[in-house]
Amino acid sequence: MIRLAAALVLLALPAAAQTLSPPEAATLPRVIATACLDLAEVHNGCEQVILLASKVEPDTADLIVLTDWRTTPPSAPLLIARGIVFNGPMWGMAPSVEQAENGSLLLQSGQGGIGGAPWAQTLTLAWRDGGFIVAGYTWSAYIRASGDTAECDVNLITGDYSIGATRAGAPFLAQSGRIAPVAMPAAHWVIDTAAPAPCAEAARLIFED
């Protein structure tokens, strides 16, 4: 009976009580994902990680990282990266965030819902010298029709990399090595930033050969 009474009270609330304010209506529909993660060692509490659909670059997402709302100053920006990853309009095309075992932020994107060549990308963002850098790049793809696959993983801080590929289900390439370090501030990375050379080579193996 108590639950029924509570439900009736909610139904009786004026519509305005359930209406977003103009700022909320302008921002909240853009939210793709959000998480409270302990990422930055020099700050107390957890950092609020927010992915927003870009307002200016179609099919991209902005990444924002704020300090804990209970700190002073509250919710101060630690990272604003505009158009950092792909964000498609269909299922299987939305980016996501999670935390790696070492505490870094994993920014995942891809296209797995449609098309003949699904792909996935992970940017590893690490806190270094007072800011977030893109410390790692991981990519994979496969061709539905042939079954060919390719993958790469690059430590952008050290330059260490590994790539692999298969053709018709059989191993075709497995290679590792080192390139010049190419880590950069996360705020400078955009969707059009060139993939590290080993990943470009892995992509060529299945998309061009």
Backbone torsions as a table, in degrees:
resi	resn	phi	psi	omega
1	MET	NA	-38.7	-179.7
2	ILE	-64.9	-42.6	179.9
3	ARG	-63.2	-40.6	179.1
4	LEU	-62.7	-41.9	179.6
5	ALA	-63.9	-40.4	178.8
6	ALA	-63.7	-41.0	179.1
7	ALA	-63.8	-39.3	179.2
8	LEU	-66.1	-36.0	177.4
9	VAL	-63.4	-44.2	179.5
10	LEU	-61.6	-40.5	179.5
11	LEU	-66.7	-26.7	-178.1
12	ALA	-82.6	-10.2	-179.3
13	LEU	-63.9	144.2	177.7
14	PRO	-62.8	151.1	-178.0
15	ALA	-58.0	-32.6	-178.5
16	ALA	-61.4	-26.9	-179.0
17	ALA	-69.0	-17.6	-179.6
18	GLN	-115.9	23.1	-179.2
19	THR	-106.3	135.5	177.6
20	LEU	-70.8	145.3	172.6
21	SER	-70.7	161.9	179.7
22	PRO	-54.5	-44.9	177.3
23	PRO	-62.4	-40.0	178.5
24	GLU	-64.8	-43.3	-179.0
25	ALA	-65.4	-26.1	-179.2
26	ALA	-82.1	-25.7	-172.9
27	THR	-108.3	-46.2	-172.0
28	LEU	-59.3	-37.6	177.9
29	PRO	-64.4	-15.2	178.8
30	ARG	-85.2	-11.9	-175.8
31	VAL	-67.9	123.5	177.0
32	ILE	-96.6	-45.1	-178.9
33	ALA	-158.3	154.4	176.7
34	THR	-152.2	147.7	-179.4
35	ALA	-155.7	150.6	176.4
36	CYS	-106.6	107.6	-172.2
37	LEU	-127.3	143.3	178.5
38	ASP	-87.3	92.1	-171.2
39	LEU	-107.3	-39.8	-171.7
40	ALA	-102.0	116.7	-172.1
41	GLU	-64.7	-25.5	-174.5
42	VAL	-88.4	-0.4	-177.6
43	HIS	-115.4	148.2	177.0
44	ASN	-82.2	155.2	175.9
45	GLY	75.1	-163.5	-179.3
46	CYS	-107.8	148.2	177.3
47	GLU	-86.1	137.1	178.5
48	GLN	-87.7	115.4	-178.5
49	VAL	-102.8	125.6	-174.1
50	ILE	-130.7	129.8	171.3
51	LEU	-106.4	125.6	-179.6
52	LEU	-122.3	139.4	171.4
53	ALA	-62.6	130.6	-178.1
54	SER	-64.0	144.1	176.3
55	LYS	-90.9	-15.9	-172.7
56	VAL	-118.7	-24.8	-179.3
57	GLU	-115.2	106.4	-179.0
58	PRO	-56.6	144.6	176.0
59	ASP	60.9	32.2	172.9
60	THR	-134.0	167.7	178.5
61	ALA	-129.4	147.3	173.7
62	ASP	-96.3	142.9	175.8
63	LEU	-113.2	126.9	179.0
64	ILE	-126.3	132.6	176.3
65	VAL	-122.9	124.4	-178.6
66	LEU	-116.7	152.7	172.7
67	THR	-67.7	165.8	178.2
68	ASP	-56.7	139.0	-177.9
69	TRP	-67.5	-12.8	-180.0
70	ARG	-93.7	0.9	-179.4
71	THR	-91.3	176.9	177.6
72	THR	-123.7	118.2	-4.0
73	PRO	-74.4	153.3	-177.8
74	PRO	-76.8	144.9	173.5
75	SER	49.1	45.3	176.3
76	ALA	-78.7	139.3	-177.5
77	PRO	-70.4	127.8	172.6
78	LEU	-100.8	-25.4	179.5
79	LEU	-155.5	132.7	169.8
80	ILE	-130.9	108.4	-177.4
81	ALA	-119.7	105.1	-176.4
82	ARG	-82.4	133.9	175.6
83	GLY	58.2	39.8	-171.8
84	ILE	-77.9	-29.6	-178.6
85	VAL	-142.6	168.3	177.9
86	PHE	-70.5	141.0	173.9
87	ASN	-143.2	100.2	-175.0
88	GLY	-86.0	168.2	-174.6
89	PRO	-85.9	-5.6	-173.9
90	MET	-118.1	170.0	177.4
91	TRP	-59.2	143.6	-179.1
92	GLY	82.4	11.1	-177.7
93	MET	-124.5	6.8	-176.6
94	ALA	-92.0	135.9	176.4
95	PRO	-72.9	166.1	180.0
96	SER	-149.0	168.0	179.0
97	VAL	-131.4	148.6	170.4
98	GLU	-156.5	172.8	-177.4
99	GLN	-106.7	134.9	176.7
100	ALA	-76.7	164.1	-179.8
101	GLU	-61.1	-29.3	-179.8
102	ASN	-86.2	3.6	177.2
103	GLY	97.6	-9.7	179.6
104	SER	-70.4	163.6	177.9
105	LEU	-95.3	128.5	176.5
106	LEU	-102.9	118.3	178.9
107	LEU	-105.9	109.7	-172.0
108	GLN	-107.7	139.5	177.4
109	SER	-147.7	170.0	179.4
110	GLY	163.3	-173.5	179.8
111	GLN	-143.5	100.6	-176.7
112	GLY	-120.2	-2.8	-173.5
113	GLY	-85.3	-36.9	-176.1
114	ILE	-139.0	176.7	173.5
115	GLY	88.3	165.0	-176.6
116	GLY	-88.2	-7.0	-176.7
117	ALA	-139.8	74.7	177.4
118	PRO	-60.7	146.6	179.8
119	TRP	-143.4	160.4	178.4
120	ALA	-142.2	143.4	-179.1
121	GLN	-136.1	140.4	174.0
122	THR	-128.8	124.5	171.3
123	LEU	-100.1	127.0	175.8
124	THR	-96.5	117.6	-179.0
125	LEU	-106.3	124.8	-177.6
126	ALA	-120.9	148.7	178.5
127	TRP	-86.9	117.3	-179.5
128	ARG	-139.1	128.2	173.7
129	ASP	51.9	42.9	173.8
130	GLY	84.2	15.9	178.4
131	GLY	-161.5	167.0	178.0
132	PHE	-90.6	134.4	174.5
133	ILE	-120.6	157.5	171.9
134	VAL	-83.7	105.5	-173.1
135	ALA	-96.6	-18.4	-178.0
136	GLY	-150.7	153.1	-179.4
137	TYR	-137.4	122.7	178.6
138	THR	-128.1	136.0	-175.8
139	TRP	-146.0	146.3	174.6
140	SER	-151.0	155.9	178.5
141	ALA	-158.5	160.5	173.5
142	TYR	-148.5	155.3	178.7
143	ILE	-99.4	119.0	-175.8
144	ARG	-60.7	-43.6	-172.7
145	ALA	-66.8	-40.0	-174.5
146	SER	-100.2	-21.7	-174.3
147	GLY	82.6	1.6	178.1
148	ASP	-64.4	142.6	179.5
149	THR	-133.4	158.7	174.0
150	ALA	-150.5	149.2	179.2
151	GLU	-152.8	156.2	176.9
152	CYS	-150.5	155.2	175.7
153	ASP	-145.2	125.3	-176.0
154	VAL	-129.9	127.1	169.5
155	ASN	-84.9	106.4	-174.0
156	LEU	-73.9	-14.7	177.8
157	ILE	-80.2	-45.3	-178.7
158	THR	-95.0	-23.6	-175.1
159	GLY	89.3	-4.8	178.7
160	ASP	-65.4	138.7	-178.7
161	TYR	-144.6	161.6	169.8
162	SER	-143.1	142.4	176.0
163	ILE	-134.4	153.9	178.2
164	GLY	-151.0	156.5	179.4
165	ALA	-153.8	151.7	173.8
166	THR	-130.1	155.3	174.4
167	ARG	-132.3	126.2	-178.4
168	ALA	53.2	36.1	176.3
169	GLY	84.8	-3.9	-179.1
170	ALA	-105.9	142.4	177.7
171	PRO	-56.5	135.6	-177.7
172	PHE	-120.0	-35.5	-178.1
173	LEU	-152.4	138.1	171.1
174	ALA	-143.9	114.7	-172.5
175	GLN	-143.2	145.3	174.8
176	SER	-138.4	160.3	-179.3
177	GLY	178.3	-156.6	-179.0
178	ARG	-145.0	135.2	172.8
179	ILE	-115.3	175.5	176.0
180	ALA	-64.6	137.8	178.2
181	PRO	-56.5	138.4	-177.1
182	VAL	-133.8	27.0	177.0
183	ALA	-62.4	144.6	179.4
184	MET	-142.3	160.8	175.0
185	PRO	-57.0	137.4	-177.4
186	ALA	-61.1	-30.8	-179.6
187	ALA	-65.7	-18.7	-178.3
188	HIS	-92.8	-11.1	-178.1
189	TRP	-81.2	130.5	176.6
190	VAL	-128.8	170.4	-175.6
191	ILE	-58.7	-27.9	-178.3
192	ASP	-90.7	2.2	176.7
193	THR	-59.9	132.0	-176.6
194	ALA	-63.9	138.8	175.6
195	ALA	-66.8	151.5	174.6
196	PRO	-55.1	149.9	-174.1
197	ALA	-53.0	-42.4	179.0
198	PRO	-61.5	-34.5	179.3
199	CYS	-72.8	-36.1	175.4
200	ALA	-62.5	-37.8	177.9
201	GLU	-68.4	-40.8	177.9
202	ALA	-62.0	-40.4	178.5
203	ALA	-65.8	-39.2	-179.4
204	ARG	-61.4	-33.9	-175.8
205	LEU	-61.2	-33.1	-177.9
206	ILE	-107.1	-21.1	-177.8
207	PHE	-96.1	-20.4	-175.9
208	GLU	-116.6	-36.8	-177.4
209	ASP	-73.0	NA	NA
